[in-house]
Amino acid sequence: MGHYCRICGRERPNEQFSGKGHRIHVCKGCNAKPKSERQAIEDTDSILAFMQQSHISEKNVARLKKLTESENSQVASLAAVVLKVAEVKPYKTRRLKFLAKMHPEIMRDLEKTGLICAYTRKWDGSEIFAEDAADSLSSFTARSVR
């Protein structure tokens, strides 16, 4: 039985972890990546986790403010959008419905950044790709039948 790598998100065998990597749950392949890249992945994961929480607390808001000043522009933009959400509606109950009705500009930002998918707990990107593939396949077969 292996270990979970928190950077790549895969279950890897014990041999893929060094001594230090075992402790911090980072496989050898991910440990070879530059520290800035690993930090960006961890920051993005923490931002996505904020969207899944039932309440974005004051400590989380302070962390988001710190992340908006990140050197990585993607991390900074994601943090800025989640910070807007936290200021407007920190509790998760009916958050999307409220944002769609009262703050459509924030909803557009969530859709642009892909954070709207992070709102659900069991989001898997492969489901979206499978739906797109099924749609394209059905449109392809419909054209060939004609």
BELKA-V875611 format. One line per field, one symbol per residue. ss: DSSP state (~ for helix, > for strand, _ for the rest). Layout:
ss = ???
This chain:
ss = __>>______>>_~~~__~~~~~~___~~~~___~~~~~~~~~~~~~~~~~~__>__~~~~~~~~~~_____~~~~~~~~~~~~~~~~__>___~~~~~~~~_~~~~~~~~~~_~~~~______~~~~~~~~~~~~~~~~~~~~~_
